[in-house]
């Protein structure tokens, strides 16, 4: 009965020649040129992150050196040495691989040194490949130093390590150092697509970024992840939902929901997204990591509009469209602060017993730049102000005057203002609206920001905000904002100095303008007005009356003395009272 075990993808597609090594052309090309020219060194040092091809390249180097047609950059593949050193071959007696993690002591290196003096049994060179070379002890390196300095002609050392700085400097200085690197997303995607095509498996387009990010740029790790997905696939297809479940990644829809909530400054939607993450069983730390990666992608898309074409940002086309829209709505300073806050939160989550609580705290920080005095928070607040001013610059400040707009057949600022008036009031629509001062918001911009203005008013005076419930923005006349209200009594109350000052301060805070406020009646109330409307007006007036009476100020000294008497039993001491 044959074995049911299948060969892992990273072993099945291990390169056999330098031309098959993917993404390491800065190493393979110089090595190939050196082999072709016969300039062979006695010691090499291959360094780089794990799984990027160091040991495979060392085996290819040994295969190229011992080929019967070599040394050559293109081994023949048919001679005894090439067959023995093929990716899945039995190995050669003259090529010895040692793992320094378990053979890095001085006794192991002394044994290696004694064996190295023997001539090769059947090959041209005797090659020692020492993996994890940084694990060799100092005494072990000292034992090897003499033979590395003056090796026999048949001896070649290849050291492979992820930490070249830990290799003894006297050893490192006697080697040719070739640094390997991780693969960029575009190169990795081409490799994964080619392997999927050879395996006859179809993968959803949204799965590729998940696999590439899970692999972290390492071809071996990426192929291990892909191998797991193919093993658990339904037939010959890997779906996005299946990949999400196996890899533990966050659904793109949840990331989009969180970013949209931040763009709209909607706290309820943001915490709702967190609730959805927890309900779906996702790890809060992984969600924070994926959110940080989204902020990174948005920053790159802002700085490099063609980042997707360059392969800097890898995502399906529909996701890219949403990301471009999000990048246009969020400024660079805002995204930079978001990334900093999430990065700090990830550090706090490490080892935390309540990661969900910390994730919610991070979300609260994202929504409150004013709660921090850091430079990034200040830049975000400045950016918000600039964005509001850009939104509120009237058309007359950007475009030609309205007359030229009328002559060219394009609607001018006055036409836009009139078009924004309610249709049910023809008398007001016929009256031309005076243009706002250049560089300041026009009536349409104030209407856009009106909910924000009302929030600012509510923070200062609940009474004034209640009276603004039925008010609408009519026009901007110079430095005066004209409001209209269907209730004449409430319009009169809004014109009072105290209420007008509250609205003016709110406008200055929200829009950065220093305006006066005037409220007019929309139209005279008919005698048979709706009774419910009168009740509403009466309740508003009664509420404001109560607030005004209760707001009557007392002498602060009187209040303080009364509190002292009532709470502490204090009494006034007269100056002329004898002691």
Secondary structure, DSSP 4 states (H G I P E B T S, - for coil): ----PPPPHHHHT--SSGGG--S-HHHHHHHHHHHHHT---SEEEEE-STTSSHHHHHHHHHHHHHSTT-S-SS--S-SHHHHHTSTTS---TTEEEEETTTS-SHHHHHHHHHHHTSPPSSSS-EEEEEESGGGS-HHHHHHHHHHHHS--TTEEEEEEES-GGGS-HHHHTTSEEEE--PPPHHHHHHHHHHHHHHHT-EE-HHHHHHHHHHHTT-HHHHHHHHHHHHHT-BTTEE-HHHHHHHHTPPPHHHHHHHHHHHHTT-HHHHHHHHHHHHHTT--HHHHHHHHHHHHHHHHHHHH-TTHHHHTSS---HHHHHHHHHHHHHS-HHHHHHHHHHHHHHHHHHTT-S-HHHHHHHHHHHHH-GGG--SHHHHHHHHHHHHHHHHHHB-HHHHS--HHHHHHTT---HHHHHHHTS-TT-HHHHHSPPPPBPTTSB-HHHHHHTHHHHHHHHHHH-HHHHHHGGGEEEEEEEBTEEEEEES-HHHHHHHHSHHHHHHHHHHHHHHH----EEEEEESSPPPTT--HHHHHHHHHHHHHHHHHHHHT----HHHHHHHHHHHHH---PPPTTS--
